[in-house]
Every structure is written in C-alpha cells, then in structure tokens.
Amino acid sequence: MLLAHAKAWHTYDKEFRKTQQGRVSIVVNAQWFEPKTDREEDIKAADRGMQWFLGWMAHPVFVDGDYPQVMKTRIMEKSKAQGLSSRFVICNFIKPVKKIQGDVFLFN
C-alpha cells in the first residue's frame, strides 16, 4: 500500500499538480490505544500500540520515510531469536521507504 501511494503521489506531483493544483491523501485505518493506568509501563505499551497500528503507515509518509524505530527494533529482536540474519530482515522487511510523501493525512 505504501509503495502504491508513493507511486501515485510522485506521478501526480510530476504530471498533474501544476495544472490541477490538487492534493494526494492517504487514509490510515488503525486501532487507538490509551494507557490503562498512569504507570509508565502502561503509557509505553499504549505508545507501542499506536506506533504499530498507526505509525506503520503514517510514519513513513508524514515523518521521515521510514518505519517507527520501535517496530524495527522489535522485528530485529524477534528475527535474531529465530536465527534470521540482520541483512535478510532489513532487506526484506524493514528497509526504509524514503520516496513516500503525502499532502493530507486522514485517520479512520
């Protein structure tokens, strides 16, 4: 989905934006997480939930073209535990998607 959005955004930007002056949006459907208590571990758990469900799609488009660090760290930890090489994991699952941009953020 992210790569398709990137292709659409760049195509529109290059070929149509000057004449149509439109914008390209992306709608992100995600769960919303709130901490159960004010304890630090609950706050961190809610933040991790938001990063995994909302940040997965929104962070690469509207922040820095990469996935949230909490996702990359967890994937690397789990992959190492399963004996997968770091290079394999980075190349196939968590490589940055730098050419993604968006004009409008919509949350569903």
DRENPA-3360 file (N, C-alpha, C; in nm, 2 decimals, always signed):
BEGIN
1 = MLLAHAKA = +0.08/-0.12/+0.00/+0.00/+0.00/+0.00/+0.09/+0.13/+0.00 ~ +0.19/+0.13/+0.08/+0.28/+0.24/+0.09/+0.35/+0.27/-0.05 ~ +0.40/+0.17/-0.11/+0.46/+0.19/-0.24/+0.37/+0.23/-0.35 ~ +0.24/+0.18/-0.34/+0.14/+0.23/-0.44/+0.11/+0.38/-0.41 ~ +0.10/+0.41/-0.29/+0.07/+0.55/-0.26/+0.19/+0.64/-0.30 ~ +0.31/+0.60/-0.28/+0.43/+0.67/-0.32/+0.43/+0.69/-0.48 ~ +0.40/+0.59/-0.55/+0.39/+0.60/-0.70/+0.28/+0.70/-0.74 ~ +0.17/+0.69/-0.68/+0.06/+0.78/-0.71/+0.10/+0.93/-0.68;
9 = WHTYDKEF = +0.16/+0.95/-0.56/+0.19/+1.08/-0.52/+0.29/+1.14/-0.62 ~ +0.40/+1.07/-0.65/+0.50/+1.12/-0.74/+0.45/+1.14/-0.88 ~ +0.37/+1.05/-0.93/+0.31/+1.07/-1.06/+0.23/+1.19/-1.06 ~ +0.14/+1.21/-0.96/+0.06/+1.33/-0.96/+0.14/+1.46/-0.95 ~ +0.24/+1.45/-0.86/+0.33/+1.57/-0.84/+0.40/+1.61/-0.97 ~ +0.45/+1.51/-1.04/+0.53/+1.53/-1.16/+0.44/+1.58/-1.28 ~ +0.32/+1.51/-1.30/+0.25/+1.53/-1.42/+0.12/+1.62/-1.41 ~ +0.07/+1.63/-1.29/-0.06/+1.70/-1.28/-0.07/+1.81/-1.18;
17 = RKTQQGRV = +0.01/+1.82/-1.08/-0.01/+1.92/-0.97/-0.01/+2.06/-1.02 ~ +0.09/+2.09/-1.12/+0.09/+2.23/-1.17/-0.04/+2.28/-1.23 ~ -0.10/+2.20/-1.31/-0.22/+2.24/-1.37/-0.35/+2.22/-1.29 ~ -0.35/+2.11/-1.21/-0.47/+2.08/-1.13/-0.47/+2.14/-0.99 ~ -0.35/+2.16/-0.94/-0.33/+2.22/-0.81/-0.40/+2.14/-0.70 ~ -0.41/+2.01/-0.71/-0.47/+1.92/-0.62/-0.38/+1.87/-0.51 ~ -0.43/+1.78/-0.43/-0.35/+1.71/-0.33/-0.38/+1.56/-0.33 ~ -0.28/+1.49/-0.28/-0.30/+1.34/-0.27/-0.30/+1.31/-0.12;
25 = SIVVNAQW = -0.41/+1.23/-0.09/-0.42/+1.19/+0.05/-0.40/+1.04/+0.07 ~ -0.39/+1.00/+0.19/-0.39/+0.86/+0.23/-0.47/+0.85/+0.35 ~ -0.56/+0.75/+0.36/-0.64/+0.72/+0.48/-0.57/+0.60/+0.55 ~ -0.55/+0.62/+0.68/-0.49/+0.52/+0.76/-0.60/+0.47/+0.86 ~ -0.62/+0.34/+0.85/-0.72/+0.28/+0.95/-0.63/+0.21/+1.06 ~ -0.66/+0.25/+1.18/-0.58/+0.20/+1.29/-0.66/+0.19/+1.42 ~ -0.61/+0.10/+1.51/-0.67/+0.10/+1.64/-0.62/+0.22/+1.72 ~ -0.69/+0.26/+1.82/-0.64/+0.36/+1.91/-0.61/+0.30/+2.05;
33 = FEPKTDRE = -0.50/+0.34/+2.10/-0.46/+0.28/+2.23/-0.45/+0.39/+2.34 ~ -0.50/+0.36/+2.45/-0.49/+0.45/+2.57/-0.42/+0.37/+2.68 ~ -0.34/+0.43/+2.77/-0.28/+0.36/+2.88/-0.39/+0.32/+2.98 ~ -0.38/+0.20/+3.03/-0.48/+0.15/+3.13/-0.47/+0.23/+3.26 ~ -0.35/+0.27/+3.30/-0.33/+0.35/+3.42/-0.22/+0.46/+3.38 ~ -0.18/+0.53/+3.48/-0.08/+0.63/+3.47/+0.06/+0.58/+3.49 ~ +0.07/+0.45/+3.51/+0.20/+0.39/+3.52/+0.28/+0.39/+3.39 ~ +0.41/+0.41/+3.41/+0.50/+0.43/+3.29/+0.49/+0.31/+3.19;
41 = EDIKAADR = +0.48/+0.19/+3.25/+0.48/+0.07/+3.15/+0.35/+0.07/+3.07 ~ +0.24/+0.12/+3.13/+0.11/+0.13/+3.06/+0.12/+0.24/+2.95 ~ +0.18/+0.35/+2.98/+0.20/+0.46/+2.89/+0.28/+0.41/+2.77 ~ +0.39/+0.34/+2.80/+0.48/+0.29/+2.70/+0.41/+0.18/+2.61 ~ +0.33/+0.10/+2.67/+0.25/+0.00/+2.60/+0.15/+0.06/+2.50 ~ +0.09/+0.17/+2.55/-0.01/+0.24/+2.46/+0.07/+0.30/+2.34 ~ +0.18/+0.36/+2.37/+0.26/+0.42/+2.27/+0.31/+0.32/+2.16 ~ +0.35/+0.20/+2.21/+0.39/+0.09/+2.12/+0.28/+0.05/+2.03;
49 = GMQWFLGW = +0.16/+0.04/+2.09/+0.04/+0.00/+2.01/+0.01/+0.11/+1.90 ~ +0.02/+0.23/+1.94/+0.00/+0.34/+1.84/+0.10/+0.33/+1.73 ~ +0.23/+0.31/+1.77/+0.34/+0.30/+1.67/+0.31/+0.18/+1.57 ~ +0.27/+0.07/+1.62/+0.25/-0.05/+1.54/+0.13/-0.03/+1.45 ~ +0.02/+0.02/+1.50/-0.10/+0.03/+1.42/-0.12/+0.15/+1.34 ~ -0.08/+0.27/+1.39/-0.09/+0.39/+1.32/+0.04/+0.43/+1.26 ~ +0.15/+0.42/+1.33/+0.28/+0.46/+1.28/+0.33/+0.38/+1.16 ~ +0.29/+0.25/+1.16/+0.33/+0.16/+1.05/+0.30/+0.23/+0.91;
57 = MAHPVFVD = +0.19/+0.29/+0.90/+0.15/+0.36/+0.77/+0.18/+0.51/+0.77 ~ +0.15/+0.57/+0.88/+0.17/+0.72/+0.88/+0.31/+0.77/+0.90 ~ +0.39/+0.70/+0.97/+0.53/+0.75/+1.00/+0.61/+0.76/+0.87 ~ +0.61/+0.66/+0.78/+0.69/+0.67/+0.66/+0.64/+0.78/+0.57 ~ +0.51/+0.81/+0.57/+0.46/+0.91/+0.48/+0.47/+1.05/+0.53 ~ +0.45/+1.07/+0.66/+0.44/+1.21/+0.72/+0.56/+1.25/+0.81 ~ +0.65/+1.15/+0.84/+0.76/+1.18/+0.93/+0.89/+1.18/+0.86 ~ +0.94/+1.07/+0.83/+1.08/+1.06/+0.77/+1.10/+0.96/+0.67;
65 = GDYPQVMK = +1.00/+0.90/+0.61/+1.02/+0.80/+0.51/+1.07/+0.66/+0.56 ~ +1.06/+0.64/+0.69/+1.10/+0.51/+0.75/+1.00/+0.47/+0.85 ~ +1.00/+0.34/+0.88/+0.91/+0.29/+0.98/+0.95/+0.33/+1.12 ~ +0.86/+0.33/+1.22/+0.89/+0.37/+1.36/+1.00/+0.28/+1.41 ~ +1.09/+0.34/+1.49/+1.20/+0.27/+1.55/+1.16/+0.15/+1.63 ~ +1.05/+0.17/+1.71/+1.00/+0.06/+1.79/+0.97/-0.06/+1.71 ~ +0.92/-0.05/+1.59/+0.88/-0.16/+1.51/+1.01/-0.23/+1.46 ~ +1.11/-0.15/+1.41/+1.23/-0.20/+1.36/+1.31/-0.28/+1.47;
73 = TRIMEKSK = +1.31/-0.22/+1.58/+1.38/-0.29/+1.70/+1.32/-0.42/+1.73 ~ +1.19/-0.42/+1.74/+1.12/-0.55/+1.78/+1.13/-0.65/+1.67 ~ +1.12/-0.61/+1.54/+1.14/-0.71/+1.43/+1.28/-0.77/+1.44 ~ +1.38/-0.68/+1.46/+1.52/-0.73/+1.47/+1.54/-0.83/+1.58 ~ +1.48/-0.80/+1.70/+1.49/-0.89/+1.82/+1.43/-1.02/+1.79 ~ +1.31/-1.02/+1.74/+1.24/-1.15/+1.71/+1.31/-1.23/+1.60 ~ +1.36/-1.16/+1.50/+1.43/-1.22/+1.39/+1.56/-1.29/+1.43 ~ +1.63/-1.22/+1.52/+1.76/-1.28/+1.57/+1.73/-1.40/+1.65;
81 = AQGLSSRF = +1.62/-1.40/+1.73/+1.58/-1.51/+1.82/+1.54/-1.63/+1.73 ~ +1.50/-1.61/+1.61/+1.46/-1.71/+1.51/+1.58/-1.75/+1.42 ~ +1.69/-1.69/+1.44/+1.81/-1.72/+1.36/+1.82/-1.66/+1.22 ~ +1.74/-1.56/+1.20/+1.74/-1.49/+1.07/+1.85/-1.38/+1.07 ~ +1.92/-1.37/+0.96/+2.03/-1.27/+0.96/+1.98/-1.13/+0.95 ~ +2.05/-1.03/+1.01/+2.01/-0.89/+1.01/+1.99/-0.84/+0.87 ~ +2.08/-0.88/+0.78/+2.08/-0.83/+0.64/+1.95/-0.88/+0.57 ~ +1.91/-1.00/+0.59/+1.79/-1.06/+0.54/+1.67/-0.98/+0.58;
89 = VICNFIKP = +1.66/-0.96/+0.71/+1.55/-0.89/+0.77/+1.54/-0.74/+0.72 ~ +1.65/-0.67/+0.72/+1.65/-0.53/+0.68/+1.61/-0.52/+0.53 ~ +1.67/-0.61/+0.45/+1.64/-0.60/+0.30/+1.50/-0.64/+0.27 ~ +1.44/-0.73/+0.35/+1.31/-0.78/+0.31/+1.19/-0.73/+0.39 ~ +1.22/-0.67/+0.51/+1.11/-0.64/+0.59/+1.11/-0.49/+0.64 ~ +1.23/-0.44/+0.67/+1.23/-0.31/+0.74/+1.32/-0.21/+0.67 ~ +1.34/-0.23/+0.54/+1.42/-0.13/+0.47/+1.34/+0.00/+0.45 ~ +1.40/+0.12/+0.46/+1.33/+0.24/+0.45/+1.26/+0.26/+0.32;
97 = VKKIQGDV = +1.15/+0.33/+0.32/+1.07/+0.36/+0.20/+1.07/+0.51/+0.18 ~ +1.19/+0.56/+0.15/+1.22/+0.71/+0.15/+1.14/+0.80/+0.06 ~ +1.09/+0.74/-0.05/+1.02/+0.83/-0.15/+0.87/+0.85/-0.13 ~ +0.83/+0.82/-0.01/+0.69/+0.83/+0.02/+0.66/+0.97/+0.08 ~ +0.55/+1.04/+0.03/+0.51/+1.17/+0.08/+0.36/+1.17/+0.07 ~ +0.30/+1.26/+0.14/+0.16/+1.28/+0.14/+0.12/+1.42/+0.16 ~ +0.01/+1.47/+0.11/-0.03/+1.60/+0.13/-0.14/+1.62/+0.24 ~ -0.22/+1.51/+0.26/-0.33/+1.52/+0.35/-0.33/+1.39/+0.43;
105 = FLFN = -0.34/+1.40/+0.56/-0.35/+1.28/+0.65/-0.49/+1.26/+0.69 ~ -0.55/+1.14/+0.67/-0.69/+1.11/+0.71/-0.68/+0.99/+0.80 ~ -0.75/+0.99/+0.91/-0.75/+0.88/+1.01/-0.88/+0.82/+1.02 ~ -0.89/+0.69/+1.00/-1.02/+0.62/+1.01/-1.03/+0.53/+1.13;
% end
